[in-house]
């Protein structure tokens, strides 16, 4: 069960990174590649995870979970590239370190939150269904907020007033 989502996640991480790098060198918009693509990926992931409890066929559940996980996982290298693109060179390593530390907090909070949701439910199945829906809803809301508010060119100009954003 864990292998399929991981394989899809790895494939989408590699594919999105390679495609994004090629498109950036050809003049594609950094906002599209560093904000829109990952945000849409997380939105797709969120919607799939939210809908997961309504699927009753086990193979379809595995497929939906794998694709949902994959689209969420593809965000990590794209966000690292966005940070490296925005930050002044002297602050990039520290900023990436803080970003990774913040991401690691999810590894501490998620199991506890999932356990609390499962424990509060009438049955474990209902608890896990609710946990997937909460995760899907939070991911979807965050993706929409990123689409609305994230702008690498604006942020780079604020952080590096004399730098020019390529493309």
N, C-alpha and C positions, 0 to 999 in steps of 0.2 A: 504493500500500500504506500509506503514511503518512497519507494524507488521511482514510481511513475511520475509523481509531481516533481521530484528532484531532476529527473531526466528532462522533462519538459521545461522546467525552470532554467537549467543549464543551457539547453538549446536556444531558448529565447534570449537569455543574457548574451550569449555569443552572437546570435543573429542581430540583435538590436544594437550591440556595440559596434560591430563591423559595419552595418548599414549606416548607423549614425555618423561614424567617422568618415566614411566615403561621401556621404551627403554633405557634411560640413565642408570638406575640401572642394566640393563642387559648387559651394555658395548657398547651400540651404540655410534657412533661418535658424539661428541658434535657439530661439524661443520655441519653434516648432519641435526641434530635435531634443531639446533639453527639458522642455516643460510639457508641451502638448502630447508628444508621443508617450512619455512615462505616465502622465496623468490619465490619458485615455486607457493605458494598460491597467492602471490601478482601478479605474472606474469599471472596466470590464471584469476585473478580478472581484471587485466588491459586489457587483450585480450577480455574478455567478455564485459567489459564496452565500449571498443573501437568498438566492433561489435554491441552493443545494438541498435544504431540508424538504423541499416539495417534490424532489425526484425520488421515485421508489425503485428504480432499476439499478442494482448495484454497479454494473459496468458503466452506466451513464453517470452515476455518482463519481466513480473513479475518474472518468474522463473530465467531468466538470471541475472536480477538485484539482486535477493535474493542470488543466488549462488556467484555472483561476490562480493557482500557485505560480505557474509559469509567468503569467502576465504581471504578477506582483513582484516576482524575483527579478524580472528584466529591468526594473527600475534602479537597482543598486549601482551597476556600473554607469548608467546614464547620470545619476545624481552625483557620483564622484566626478565625472567629467564636467558637469555643470559647476560644481564647487571649484574645481581647478581652473575653469574658465573665468569665473567671477572674481575670485580672491586675488589680492596682490601676491606675487610669488613668495615673499617672505612669510606670509600668513597661511599659505595653502596647506602645508603639512599639519599645522596646529588645528586649522579649521576642519580638515578631514578627520583628525583624531577626535575632536569634539563630536563631529557628526557620527562617527562610528560608535562612540561611547553612548550617545543618545539612542542610537539604534539598538545597542545592547540592552538598554533598559527594557525594551520590549520583550527580550528573552527572560527577564525577571518578572515582569508584570503579567504577561500573557498567560503563563501557566496558572498563576494564582487567580487571575480574573476568570479564566475558563473553569477552574475548579470551583470557584464561588458560584458561578452561574449554574454549573452542573449540580452542585450540592443543593441549590435553592429550588431546582426544578422537581416536578413530581416524579419523573423517571430520568435516568441517565440519558436516554435517547432524546427526550425533550430538552434536556439541559444542553447537550451538544448541538442540537438544532438551533437553539437560541444563541449559543456562543458563536456559531457560524454566521447567523443573521446579524448579530451585533458587530462582529468583525467586518462583515460585508457592508453594513451601513456606515461604520466609521471610515472604512477605506473609501467608500463612494463620496462621502462628505468631504474628506480631505482632498480627494482628487479634484472635485469641483472647486474647492477653495484655491488649490494650486493653479488651476486653469484661470481663475479670476485674478489672483494676486501676483503670481510669480512672473517675473520679467527679467531675464538675465542681462539684457542690454542696459536697462535702467539701473539694476543693482551693480553692475560692473562700473558704470559711470559714477555712481555714488562712492564705491570703494576704491576705484582707480580712475580719478577724473581725467588723467592724461592718456589713458589707454583707449584704444579703439577696438571695438568688438568686431571680429572678422565676420563677414557675411552679413 
